[in-house]
Amino acid sequence: MPGKASRQKVYTLLVHLGRKAGDGLPEGATGAALMCYASGVDEAEAVRETVAILKQADMAPLDVTGYGTIEEREAQGHEIDAEERALMQRALDENSVIVAQMTPFFDDAGNDSGGGEA
């Protein structure tokens, strides 16, 4: 928007979660990974805000990996589709954290599904 220069940028963060009562993860999951887009004046602020919001939501963030801004990701050769760009723009517009994807983890011990090639 013209007239207002924002220092906020959007950072792509991968958050690993442990389990906590009331976290909303599927039964039997040992944790999860969340792909988030978070706004902040720097990546440290984006990480702090993301962790704080997840804790308020009764989740147990264990580790956060930062992948940088959209410009940094493009410079690394990441392909960023229109849907991902739209979610990043929403995080910037709302000065918020957007959870774009959640992947639950399950302990495969004792699981006889094979997992290998047949």
Helices and strands as residue ranges (DSSP letters): E 9-18, E 29-40, H 43-56, E 60-69, H 70-75, H 82-94, E 97-106
